[in-house]
């Protein structure tokens, strides 16, 4: 089950928000299927309730040789976060199971 579709991204500076939460992982071109914001940026998705997650996937743009830096923070309360992933110079997509 994909718990993200239909959830709201709390920050309002993202472009093409649907690309981040529609659950489609293999449909993207230079014109559609992705989400972007100016750096630095943060994306917060409130799932609405406590959930058991079996997979978290970062799908990074792979149509050029750019490098990414990102962190994954998870919280059961919006004011407290726990760092799980802190990657610098990431070139490939990341999946956490």
DAVEN-V375115 format. One record per residue. N is the residue number from 1. RES is the residue in one letter. SS is DSSP state (@ for helix, = for strand, . for the rest). OMEGA is omega in radians with two decimals (* if undefined). Layout:
n res ss omega
N RES SS OMEGA
N RES SS OMEGA
//
This chain:
n res ss omega
1 X . 3.09
2 X . -3.05
3 X . -3.06
4 X . -3.09
5 X . -3.14
6 X . 3.11
7 X . -3.07
8 X . 2.97
9 X = -2.97
10 X . 3.12
11 X . -3.06
12 X . -3.12
13 X . 3.12
14 X . 3.08
15 X = 3.13
16 X . -3.06
17 X . -3.08
18 X @ 3.13
19 X @ -3.13
20 X @ -2.99
21 X @ -3.06
22 X . 3.10
23 X . 3.14
24 X . -3.06
25 X . -3.09
26 X . -3.13
27 X . 3.04
28 X . 3.10
29 X . 3.07
30 X . -3.06
31 X . -3.06
32 X . 3.04
33 X . -3.14
34 X . 3.10
35 X . 3.13
36 X = 3.07
37 X . 3.05
38 X . -3.13
39 X . -0.08
40 X . -3.12
41 X . 3.12
42 X . 3.11
43 X . 3.12
44 X . 3.08
45 X = 3.12
46 X . -3.11
47 X . 3.04
48 X . 3.12
49 X . 3.10
50 X . -3.09
51 X . 2.98
52 X . -3.10
53 X . 3.12
54 X . -3.12
55 X . 2.99
56 X = -3.03
57 X = 2.98
58 X = 3.10
59 X . -3.05
60 X . 3.13
61 X . -3.08
62 X . -3.12
63 X . 3.00
64 X . -3.06
65 X . 3.11
66 X . -3.11
67 X . -3.08
68 X = 2.97
69 X = -3.12
70 X = 3.07
71 X = 3.03
72 X = 3.11
73 X = -3.13
74 X = -3.12
75 X = 2.97
76 X = 3.09
77 X = -3.03
78 X . -3.11
79 X . -3.08
80 X = -3.13
81 X = 3.07
82 X = 3.11
83 X = 3.11
84 X = -3.07
85 X = 3.03
86 X = -3.08
87 X = 3.06
88 X = 3.13
89 X = 3.13
90 X = 3.13
91 X . -3.04
92 X . 3.08
93 X . -3.11
94 X = 3.01
95 X = 3.08
96 X = 3.11
97 X . *
//
